[in-house]
Amino acid sequence: MTGQAPEKDRNDSSAFRLLPGLSSLSFAVQSAFDAPGLVTAVAQHVLELARADSFTLLLLDYETGELQGDHFERGVTGSRGSCRVTPRPGSFLSQILRRETLIVEDSSTLDETDWKELRQDGNPPEALVGVPIIVGTSLLGVALLGFHRPLRTNARRRRAILFLADQIGLAVDRIRTHAELEQKTVRLEEASASLRRIDEMKSELISVVSHELRTPLTSIKAYTETLIDNVKNPAFQLHEKFLGIINEE
């Protein structure tokens, strides 16, 4: 019994060590400038704070029911790979999508089909944690934490994991907001470019019309001036011809 107490204390303290540092997730999101950079920043902070060896973030596509995302590993810069999966009924991922937090202390209890669905390559972790990513009442996706060491579940660790899941949810919500703003910015830029093209076409049309109008008006003005100059000149016999030309213009 005495030999187990220090390990229990270490588990409890490690569970709570991540709590003060969770505010850095918000800073990580604010410090990145594109959606992939945001996801990578969140992944690196989660790996560090949870002392996990692997992290997978899968976002839910509401139209297809698919989960799509990236795998990350401690010590590896950027994504290790991406995946797209449709969870099977009753599978590990399906249970998490029912808003259940699953802590698997011994990953060997998972069957082969679950591992295939999780797209986990290489050596599977000894322990696996799956949490739903929820913001408000909206289910955004699933986060998976893998550990290459034994993981013992207790009330404090579970609370810490749930709190971490909340923070991941807030970070993911900001990522989606950032991505939506990027899409709106692109659409606004495209609309602005279209308006500029319309203005250019309008200016060109006005220029052409002005030129076409200016040419006959110049002739009319010349003929009119000649008529005015010769209105009392009996020798000038072209009044009728000039008026006909003006009428045709």
BADOLO-182899 format. One record per residue (C-alpha): residue in three letters; x, y, z. Coordinates in Angstrom, 3 decimals. Each point is the difference from the previous one (the first is absolute). Layout:
! BADOLO-182899
<atom><type>ala</type><X>X</X><Y>Y</Y><Z>Z</Z></atom>
...
This chain:
! BADOLO-182899
<atom><type>met</type><X>0.000</X><Y>0.000</Y><Z>0.000</Z></atom>
<atom><type>thr</type><X>2.786</X><Y>2.428</Y><Z>0.870</Z></atom>
<atom><type>gly</type><X>1.617</X><Y>-0.599</Y><Z>-3.386</Z></atom>
<atom><type>gln</type><X>-3.153</X><Y>1.065</Y><Z>-1.847</Z></atom>
<atom><type>ala</type><X>-0.563</X><Y>3.295</Y><Z>1.795</Z></atom>
<atom><type>pro</type><X>2.781</X><Y>1.980</Y><Z>-1.735</Z></atom>
<atom><type>glu</type><X>-1.258</X><Y>-1.165</Y><Z>-3.422</Z></atom>
<atom><type>lys</type><X>-3.541</X><Y>1.065</Y><Z>0.912</Z></atom>
<atom><type>asp</type><X>1.291</X><Y>3.414</Y><Z>1.088</Z></atom>
<atom><type>arg</type><X>1.915</X><Y>0.338</Y><Z>-3.262</Z></atom>
<atom><type>asn</type><X>-3.136</X><Y>-0.874</Y><Z>-1.987</Z></atom>
<atom><type>asp</type><X>-2.068</X><Y>2.534</Y><Z>1.930</Z></atom>
<atom><type>ser</type><X>2.598</X><Y>2.742</Y><Z>-0.304</Z></atom>
<atom><type>ser</type><X>0.577</X><Y>-0.651</Y><Z>-3.709</Z></atom>
<atom><type>ala</type><X>-3.745</X><Y>0.184</Y><Z>-0.569</Z></atom>
<atom><type>phe</type><X>-0.111</X><Y>3.433</Y><Z>1.575</Z></atom>
<atom><type>arg</type><X>3.279</X><Y>1.277</Y><Z>-1.436</Z></atom>
<atom><type>leu</type><X>-1.773</X><Y>0.632</Y><Z>-3.288</Z></atom>
<atom><type>leu</type><X>-2.731</X><Y>2.177</Y><Z>1.551</Z></atom>
<atom><type>pro</type><X>2.006</X><Y>3.244</Y><Z>0.524</Z></atom>
<atom><type>gly</type><X>1.460</X><Y>-0.244</Y><Z>-3.508</Z></atom>
<atom><type>leu</type><X>-3.252</X><Y>-0.389</Y><Z>-1.913</Z></atom>
<atom><type>ser</type><X>-0.250</X><Y>3.755</Y><Z>-0.564</Z></atom>
<atom><type>ser</type><X>2.930</X><Y>-0.404</Y><Z>-2.405</Z></atom>
<atom><type>leu</type><X>-2.392</X><Y>-1.762</Y><Z>-2.398</Z></atom>
<atom><type>ser</type><X>-1.741</X><Y>3.321</Y><Z>-0.525</Z></atom>
<atom><type>phe</type><X>3.357</X><Y>1.688</Y><Z>-0.583</Z></atom>
<atom><type>ala</type><X>0.982</X><Y>-2.746</Y><Z>-2.454</Z></atom>
<atom><type>val</type><X>-3.129</X><Y>0.612</Y><Z>-2.048</Z></atom>
<atom><type>gln</type><X>0.549</X><Y>3.757</Y><Z>-0.018</Z></atom>
<atom><type>ser</type><X>3.659</X><Y>-0.388</Y><Z>-1.001</Z></atom>
<atom><type>ala</type><X>-0.589</X><Y>-2.066</Y><Z>-3.162</Z></atom>
<atom><type>phe</type><X>-1.139</X><Y>1.593</Y><Z>-3.233</Z></atom>
<atom><type>asp</type><X>-1.589</X><Y>-2.788</Y><Z>-2.066</Z></atom>
<atom><type>ala</type><X>-2.305</X><Y>-2.940</Y><Z>0.702</Z></atom>
<atom><type>pro</type><X>2.683</X><Y>-2.738</Y><Z>-0.305</Z></atom>
<atom><type>gly</type><X>2.299</X><Y>2.072</Y><Z>2.185</Z></atom>
<atom><type>leu</type><X>-2.758</X><Y>0.378</Y><Z>2.580</Z></atom>
<atom><type>val</type><X>-0.636</X><Y>-3.754</Y><Z>0.149</Z></atom>
<atom><type>thr</type><X>3.724</X><Y>-0.732</Y><Z>0.307</Z></atom>
<atom><type>ala</type><X>0.361</X><Y>2.573</Y><Z>2.782</Z></atom>
<atom><type>val</type><X>-2.893</X><Y>-1.548</Y><Z>1.929</Z></atom>
<atom><type>ala</type><X>1.403</X><Y>-3.518</Y><Z>-0.499</Z></atom>
<atom><type>gln</type><X>3.468</X><Y>0.944</Y><Z>1.256</Z></atom>
<atom><type>his</type><X>-1.430</X><Y>1.642</Y><Z>3.107</Z></atom>
<atom><type>val</type><X>-2.319</X><Y>-2.921</Y><Z>0.758</Z></atom>
<atom><type>leu</type><X>2.880</X><Y>-2.488</Y><Z>-0.340</Z></atom>
<atom><type>glu</type><X>2.091</X><Y>2.098</Y><Z>2.368</Z></atom>
<atom><type>leu</type><X>-2.707</X><Y>0.742</Y><Z>2.553</Z></atom>
<atom><type>ala</type><X>-1.437</X><Y>-3.522</Y><Z>0.155</Z></atom>
<atom><type>arg</type><X>3.452</X><Y>-1.613</Y><Z>-0.306</Z></atom>
<atom><type>ala</type><X>-1.486</X><Y>-2.191</Y><Z>-2.705</Z></atom>
<atom><type>asp</type><X>2.019</X><Y>-1.770</Y><Z>-2.677</Z></atom>
<atom><type>ser</type><X>-2.553</X><Y>0.387</Y><Z>-2.780</Z></atom>
<atom><type>phe</type><X>-2.964</X><Y>2.235</Y><Z>-0.732</Z></atom>
<atom><type>thr</type><X>-2.681</X><Y>-0.305</Y><Z>-2.660</Z></atom>
<atom><type>leu</type><X>-2.564</X><Y>2.698</Y><Z>-0.733</Z></atom>
<atom><type>leu</type><X>-2.958</X><Y>-1.101</Y><Z>-2.142</Z></atom>
<atom><type>leu</type><X>-2.686</X><Y>2.518</Y><Z>-0.934</Z></atom>
<atom><type>leu</type><X>-3.528</X><Y>-1.050</Y><Z>-0.869</Z></atom>
<atom><type>asp</type><X>-1.469</X><Y>0.639</Y><Z>-3.445</Z></atom>
<atom><type>tyr</type><X>-3.699</X><Y>0.472</Y><Z>0.744</Z></atom>
<atom><type>glu</type><X>-1.052</X><Y>-0.696</Y><Z>-3.592</Z></atom>
<atom><type>thr</type><X>1.780</X><Y>-3.345</Y><Z>-0.446</Z></atom>
<atom><type>gly</type><X>0.437</X><Y>-1.131</Y><Z>3.620</Z></atom>
<atom><type>glu</type><X>3.711</X><Y>-0.494</Y><Z>-0.672</Z></atom>
<atom><type>leu</type><X>2.817</X><Y>0.880</Y><Z>2.359</Z></atom>
<atom><type>gln</type><X>2.995</X><Y>1.663</Y><Z>-1.607</Z></atom>
<atom><type>gly</type><X>3.219</X><Y>1.207</Y><Z>1.548</Z></atom>
<atom><type>asp</type><X>3.684</X><Y>-0.479</Y><Z>0.716</Z></atom>
<atom><type>his</type><X>2.306</X><Y>-2.122</Y><Z>2.154</Z></atom>
<atom><type>phe</type><X>2.782</X><Y>1.614</Y><Z>2.036</Z></atom>
<atom><type>glu</type><X>2.862</X><Y>-1.514</Y><Z>1.986</Z></atom>
<atom><type>arg</type><X>2.257</X><Y>1.333</Y><Z>2.704</Z></atom>
<atom><type>gly</type><X>3.310</X><Y>1.117</Y><Z>-1.472</Z></atom>
<atom><type>val</type><X>-1.336</X><Y>0.171</Y><Z>-3.570</Z></atom>
<atom><type>thr</type><X>-0.545</X><Y>3.426</Y><Z>-1.543</Z></atom>
<atom><type>gly</type><X>-3.343</X><Y>0.359</Y><Z>-1.715</Z></atom>
<atom><type>ser</type><X>-2.522</X><Y>-2.658</Y><Z>-0.919</Z></atom>
<atom><type>arg</type><X>1.152</X><Y>-3.628</Y><Z>-0.256</Z></atom>
<atom><type>gly</type><X>-2.881</X><Y>-0.785</Y><Z>-2.327</Z></atom>
<atom><type>ser</type><X>-3.653</X><Y>0.644</Y><Z>-0.645</Z></atom>
<atom><type>cys</type><X>-3.040</X><Y>-2.232</Y><Z>-0.125</Z></atom>
<atom><type>arg</type><X>-3.671</X><Y>-0.037</Y><Z>-0.892</Z></atom>
<atom><type>val</type><X>-2.232</X><Y>-2.635</Y><Z>1.544</Z></atom>
<atom><type>thr</type><X>-3.678</X><Y>-0.848</Y><Z>0.352</Z></atom>
<atom><type>pro</type><X>-0.396</X><Y>-1.534</Y><Z>3.489</Z></atom>
<atom><type>arg</type><X>-1.597</X><Y>-3.441</Y><Z>0.154</Z></atom>
<atom><type>pro</type><X>-3.024</X><Y>-0.440</Y><Z>2.268</Z></atom>
<atom><type>gly</type><X>1.177</X><Y>-1.036</Y><Z>3.455</Z></atom>
<atom><type>ser</type><X>3.661</X><Y>0.756</Y><Z>-0.708</Z></atom>
<atom><type>phe</type><X>2.380</X><Y>1.920</Y><Z>2.254</Z></atom>
<atom><type>leu</type><X>-0.520</X><Y>3.203</Y><Z>-1.999</Z></atom>
<atom><type>ser</type><X>-3.780</X><Y>-0.454</Y><Z>-0.102</Z></atom>
<atom><type>gln</type><X>-0.131</X><Y>-0.164</Y><Z>3.781</Z></atom>
<atom><type>ile</type><X>1.934</X><Y>3.263</Y><Z>0.272</Z></atom>
<atom><type>leu</type><X>-2.373</X><Y>1.605</Y><Z>-2.512</Z></atom>
<atom><type>arg</type><X>-2.754</X><Y>-0.870</Y><Z>2.468</Z></atom>
<atom><type>arg</type><X>1.783</X><Y>2.530</Y><Z>2.232</Z></atom>
<atom><type>glu</type><X>1.687</X><Y>-2.607</Y><Z>2.184</Z></atom>
<atom><type>thr</type><X>3.538</X><Y>0.395</Y><Z>1.325</Z></atom>
<atom><type>leu</type><X>1.863</X><Y>-3.295</Y><Z>-0.338</Z></atom>
<atom><type>ile</type><X>3.199</X><Y>-0.840</Y><Z>1.867</Z></atom>
<atom><type>val</type><X>1.581</X><Y>-3.279</Y><Z>-1.096</Z></atom>
<atom><type>glu</type><X>2.721</X><Y>-0.936</Y><Z>2.494</Z></atom>
<atom><type>asp</type><X>1.026</X><Y>-3.033</Y><Z>-2.049</Z></atom>
<atom><type>ser</type><X>-0.236</X><Y>0.630</Y><Z>-3.748</Z></atom>
<atom><type>ser</type><X>0.348</X><Y>-3.719</Y><Z>-0.751</Z></atom>
<atom><type>thr</type><X>-3.665</X><Y>-0.311</Y><Z>0.950</Z></atom>
<atom><type>leu</type><X>-0.917</X><Y>1.871</Y><Z>-3.195</Z></atom>
<atom><type>asp</type><X>-0.660</X><Y>-2.285</Y><Z>-2.951</Z></atom>
<atom><type>glu</type><X>1.809</X><Y>0.213</Y><Z>-3.320</Z></atom>
<atom><type>thr</type><X>-2.918</X><Y>1.667</Y><Z>-1.786</Z></atom>
<atom><type>asp</type><X>0.118</X><Y>2.876</Y><Z>2.490</Z></atom>
<atom><type>trp</type><X>3.701</X><Y>0.536</Y><Z>-0.696</Z></atom>
<atom><type>lys</type><X>-0.650</X><Y>-0.041</Y><Z>-3.739</Z></atom>
<atom><type>glu</type><X>-2.771</X><Y>2.531</Y><Z>0.469</Z></atom>
<atom><type>leu</type><X>2.276</X><Y>2.195</Y><Z>2.099</Z></atom>
<atom><type>arg</type><X>2.621</X><Y>-0.156</Y><Z>-2.808</Z></atom>
<atom><type>gln</type><X>2.702</X><Y>-0.525</Y><Z>2.626</Z></atom>
<atom><type>asp</type><X>3.251</X><Y>-0.996</Y><Z>-1.715</Z></atom>
<atom><type>gly</type><X>3.091</X><Y>-1.333</Y><Z>1.703</Z></atom>
<atom><type>asn</type><X>0.038</X><Y>-1.102</Y><Z>3.632</Z></atom>
<atom><type>pro</type><X>-3.363</X><Y>0.568</Y><Z>1.676</Z></atom>
<atom><type>pro</type><X>0.066</X><Y>1.887</Y><Z>3.306</Z></atom>
<atom><type>glu</type><X>-0.287</X><Y>-1.894</Y><Z>3.265</Z></atom>
<atom><type>ala</type><X>-2.851</X><Y>2.241</Y><Z>1.111</Z></atom>
<atom><type>leu</type><X>-2.507</X><Y>2.036</Y><Z>-1.974</Z></atom>
<atom><type>val</type><X>-2.342</X><Y>2.825</Y><Z>0.948</Z></atom>
<atom><type>gly</type><X>-2.864</X><Y>1.117</Y><Z>-2.230</Z></atom>
<atom><type>val</type><X>-2.012</X><Y>3.134</Y><Z>0.737</Z></atom>
<atom><type>pro</type><X>-2.816</X><Y>1.726</Y><Z>-1.896</Z></atom>
<atom><type>ile</type><X>0.698</X><Y>3.596</Y><Z>-1.036</Z></atom>
<atom><type>ile</type><X>-3.048</X><Y>2.000</Y><Z>1.040</Z></atom>
<atom><type>val</type><X>-0.633</X><Y>3.744</Y><Z>-0.037</Z></atom>
<atom><type>gly</type><X>-3.293</X><Y>1.016</Y><Z>1.559</Z></atom>
<atom><type>thr</type><X>-2.371</X><Y>-2.664</Y><Z>-1.269</Z></atom>
<atom><type>ser</type><X>1.856</X><Y>-0.611</Y><Z>-3.281</Z></atom>
<atom><type>leu</type><X>2.099</X><Y>-3.114</Y><Z>-0.550</Z></atom>
<atom><type>leu</type><X>3.006</X><Y>1.075</Y><Z>-2.089</Z></atom>
<atom><type>gly</type><X>1.945</X><Y>-3.253</Y><Z>-0.108</Z></atom>
<atom><type>val</type><X>2.263</X><Y>-2.353</Y><Z>1.922</Z></atom>
<atom><type>ala</type><X>3.430</X><Y>0.277</Y><Z>1.620</Z></atom>
<atom><type>leu</type><X>2.198</X><Y>-3.027</Y><Z>0.707</Z></atom>
<atom><type>leu</type><X>2.972</X><Y>-0.066</Y><Z>2.379</Z></atom>
<atom><type>gly</type><X>2.439</X><Y>-2.913</Y><Z>-0.112</Z></atom>
<atom><type>phe</type><X>2.519</X><Y>-0.944</Y><Z>2.701</Z></atom>
<atom><type>his</type><X>2.954</X><Y>-2.392</Y><Z>-0.371</Z></atom>
<atom><type>arg</type><X>-0.158</X><Y>-0.710</Y><Z>3.725</Z></atom>
<atom><type>pro</type><X>-2.609</X><Y>-1.332</Y><Z>2.401</Z></atom>
<atom><type>leu</type><X>-2.783</X><Y>2.414</Y><Z>0.860</Z></atom>
<atom><type>arg</type><X>-1.968</X><Y>-0.467</Y><Z>3.177</Z></atom>
<atom><type>thr</type><X>-3.410</X><Y>1.620</Y><Z>0.222</Z></atom>
<atom><type>asn</type><X>-1.112</X><Y>1.912</Y><Z>3.053</Z></atom>
<atom><type>ala</type><X>-2.510</X><Y>2.751</Y><Z>0.691</Z></atom>
<atom><type>arg</type><X>2.563</X><Y>2.812</Y><Z>-0.185</Z></atom>
<atom><type>arg</type><X>1.475</X><Y>-1.211</Y><Z>-3.265</Z></atom>
<atom><type>arg</type><X>-3.466</X><Y>-0.341</Y><Z>-1.518</Z></atom>
<atom><type>arg</type><X>-0.892</X><Y>3.559</Y><Z>1.059</Z></atom>
<atom><type>ala</type><X>3.262</X><Y>1.275</Y><Z>-1.467</Z></atom>
<atom><type>ile</type><X>-0.678</X><Y>-1.805</Y><Z>-3.293</Z></atom>
<atom><type>leu</type><X>-3.527</X><Y>1.406</Y><Z>-0.176</Z></atom>
<atom><type>phe</type><X>1.328</X><Y>3.493</Y><Z>0.667</Z></atom>
<atom><type>leu</type><X>2.615</X><Y>-0.487</Y><Z>-2.710</Z></atom>
<atom><type>ala</type><X>-2.764</X><Y>-1.113</Y><Z>-2.396</Z></atom>
<atom><type>asp</type><X>-1.899</X><Y>3.232</Y><Z>0.725</Z></atom>
<atom><type>gln</type><X>3.089</X><Y>2.066</Y><Z>-0.811</Z></atom>
<atom><type>ile</type><X>0.616</X><Y>-1.956</Y><Z>-3.213</Z></atom>
<atom><type>gly</type><X>-3.624</X><Y>0.688</Y><Z>-0.946</Z></atom>
<atom><type>leu</type><X>0.447</X><Y>3.742</Y><Z>0.475</Z></atom>
<atom><type>ala</type><X>3.201</X><Y>-0.100</Y><Z>-2.050</Z></atom>
<atom><type>val</type><X>-1.697</X><Y>-1.982</Y><Z>-2.798</Z></atom>
<atom><type>asp</type><X>-2.905</X><Y>2.452</Y><Z>0.014</Z></atom>
<atom><type>arg</type><X>2.457</X><Y>2.845</Y><Z>-0.511</Z></atom>
<atom><type>ile</type><X>1.697</X><Y>-1.929</Y><Z>-2.802</Z></atom>
<atom><type>arg</type><X>-3.336</X><Y>-0.425</Y><Z>-1.765</Z></atom>
<atom><type>thr</type><X>-0.813</X><Y>3.678</Y><Z>0.489</Z></atom>
<atom><type>his</type><X>3.418</X><Y>0.895</Y><Z>-1.414</Z></atom>
<atom><type>ala</type><X>-0.578</X><Y>-2.288</Y><Z>-3.006</Z></atom>
<atom><type>glu</type><X>-3.456</X><Y>1.477</Y><Z>-0.614</Z></atom>
<atom><type>leu</type><X>1.455</X><Y>3.518</Y><Z>0.116</Z></atom>
<atom><type>glu</type><X>2.661</X><Y>-1.054</Y><Z>-2.509</Z></atom>
<atom><type>gln</type><X>-2.688</X><Y>-1.362</Y><Z>-2.337</Z></atom>
<atom><type>lys</type><X>-2.067</X><Y>3.178</Y><Z>0.337</Z></atom>
<atom><type>thr</type><X>3.105</X><Y>2.095</Y><Z>-0.668</Z></atom>
<atom><type>val</type><X>0.686</X><Y>-1.975</Y><Z>-3.182</Z></atom>
<atom><type>arg</type><X>-3.611</X><Y>0.443</Y><Z>-1.140</Z></atom>
<atom><type>leu</type><X>0.150</X><Y>3.741</Y><Z>0.721</Z></atom>
<atom><type>glu</type><X>3.246</X><Y>0.301</Y><Z>-1.948</Z></atom>
<atom><type>glu</type><X>-1.566</X><Y>-1.862</Y><Z>-2.937</Z></atom>
<atom><type>ala</type><X>-3.079</X><Y>2.253</Y><Z>0.146</Z></atom>
<atom><type>ser</type><X>2.236</X><Y>3.080</Y><Z>0.140</Z></atom>
<atom><type>ala</type><X>1.942</X><Y>-1.217</Y><Z>-3.045</Z></atom>
<atom><type>ser</type><X>-3.288</X><Y>-0.563</Y><Z>-1.868</Z></atom>
<atom><type>leu</type><X>-1.142</X><Y>3.528</Y><Z>0.854</Z></atom>
<atom><type>arg</type><X>3.298</X><Y>1.399</Y><Z>-1.255</Z></atom>
<atom><type>arg</type><X>-0.436</X><Y>-1.896</Y><Z>-3.275</Z></atom>
<atom><type>ile</type><X>-3.561</X><Y>1.338</Y><Z>-0.322</Z></atom>
<atom><type>asp</type><X>1.239</X><Y>3.559</Y><Z>0.624</Z></atom>
<atom><type>glu</type><X>2.693</X><Y>-0.452</Y><Z>-2.636</Z></atom>
<atom><type>met</type><X>-2.563</X><Y>-1.302</Y><Z>-2.512</Z></atom>
<atom><type>lys</type><X>-2.345</X><Y>2.873</Y><Z>0.831</Z></atom>
<atom><type>ser</type><X>2.773</X><Y>2.546</Y><Z>-0.486</Z></atom>
<atom><type>glu</type><X>0.944</X><Y>-1.604</Y><Z>-3.308</Z></atom>
<atom><type>leu</type><X>-3.641</X><Y>0.031</Y><Z>-1.151</Z></atom>
<atom><type>ile</type><X>-0.414</X><Y>3.656</Y><Z>0.948</Z></atom>
<atom><type>ser</type><X>3.198</X><Y>0.825</Y><Z>-1.873</Z></atom>
<atom><type>val</type><X>-1.192</X><Y>-1.799</Y><Z>-3.150</Z></atom>
<atom><type>val</type><X>-3.480</X><Y>1.545</Y><Z>0.161</Z></atom>
<atom><type>ser</type><X>1.452</X><Y>3.454</Y><Z>0.606</Z></atom>
<atom><type>his</type><X>2.260</X><Y>-0.378</Y><Z>-3.018</Z></atom>
<atom><type>glu</type><X>-2.867</X><Y>-1.207</Y><Z>-2.184</Z></atom>
<atom><type>leu</type><X>-2.161</X><Y>2.910</Y><Z>1.148</Z></atom>
<atom><type>arg</type><X>2.769</X><Y>2.543</Y><Z>-0.277</Z></atom>
<atom><type>thr</type><X>0.749</X><Y>-0.809</Y><Z>-3.685</Z></atom>
<atom><type>pro</type><X>-3.472</X><Y>0.866</Y><Z>-1.441</Z></atom>
<atom><type>leu</type><X>-0.425</X><Y>2.893</Y><Z>2.416</Z></atom>
<atom><type>thr</type><X>3.202</X><Y>1.551</Y><Z>-1.301</Z></atom>
<atom><type>ser</type><X>-1.307</X><Y>-0.244</Y><Z>-3.559</Z></atom>
<atom><type>ile</type><X>-3.398</X><Y>1.394</Y><Z>0.985</Z></atom>
<atom><type>lys</type><X>1.668</X><Y>2.922</Y><Z>1.729</Z></atom>
<atom><type>ala</type><X>2.087</X><Y>0.761</Y><Z>-3.094</Z></atom>
<atom><type>tyr</type><X>-3.013</X><Y>-0.123</Y><Z>-2.345</Z></atom>
<atom><type>thr</type><X>-2.077</X><Y>2.089</Y><Z>2.408</Z></atom>
<atom><type>glu</type><X>2.693</X><Y>2.668</Y><Z>0.252</Z></atom>
<atom><type>thr</type><X>0.191</X><Y>0.150</Y><Z>-3.809</Z></atom>
<atom><type>leu</type><X>-3.778</X><Y>0.426</Y><Z>-0.223</Z></atom>
<atom><type>ile</type><X>0.029</X><Y>2.763</Y><Z>2.599</Z></atom>
<atom><type>asp</type><X>2.833</X><Y>1.790</Y><Z>-1.730</Z></atom>
<atom><type>asn</type><X>-1.865</X><Y>-0.081</Y><Z>-3.323</Z></atom>
<atom><type>val</type><X>-3.574</X><Y>0.435</Y><Z>1.170</Z></atom>
<atom><type>lys</type><X>-0.258</X><Y>3.409</Y><Z>-1.762</Z></atom>
<atom><type>asn</type><X>2.255</X><Y>-0.847</Y><Z>-2.901</Z></atom>
<atom><type>pro</type><X>-2.245</X><Y>-0.404</Y><Z>-3.116</Z></atom>
<atom><type>ala</type><X>2.912</X><Y>-1.469</Y><Z>-1.925</Z></atom>
<atom><type>phe</type><X>0.251</X><Y>-2.946</Y><Z>2.436</Z></atom>
<atom><type>gln</type><X>-2.114</X><Y>-2.781</Y><Z>-1.536</Z></atom>
<atom><type>leu</type><X>0.876</X><Y>-2.919</Y><Z>2.290</Z></atom>
<atom><type>his</type><X>-2.509</X><Y>0.561</Y><Z>2.852</Z></atom>
<atom><type>glu</type><X>-2.219</X><Y>-2.917</Y><Z>-1.004</Z></atom>
<atom><type>lys</type><X>2.960</X><Y>-2.363</Y><Z>-0.519</Z></atom>
<atom><type>phe</type><X>1.581</X><Y>0.893</Y><Z>3.362</Z></atom>
<atom><type>leu</type><X>-3.316</X><Y>-0.447</Y><Z>1.831</Z></atom>
<atom><type>gly</type><X>-0.374</X><Y>-3.422</Y><Z>-1.616</Z></atom>
<atom><type>ile</type><X>3.486</X><Y>-1.003</Y><Z>1.158</Z></atom>
<atom><type>ile</type><X>-0.722</X><Y>1.189</Y><Z>3.549</Z></atom>
<atom><type>asn</type><X>-3.263</X><Y>-1.959</Y><Z>-0.004</Z></atom>
<atom><type>glu</type><X>1.839</X><Y>-3.167</Y><Z>-1.061</Z></atom>
<atom><type>glu</type><X>2.627</X><Y>0.436</Y><Z>2.747</Z></atom>
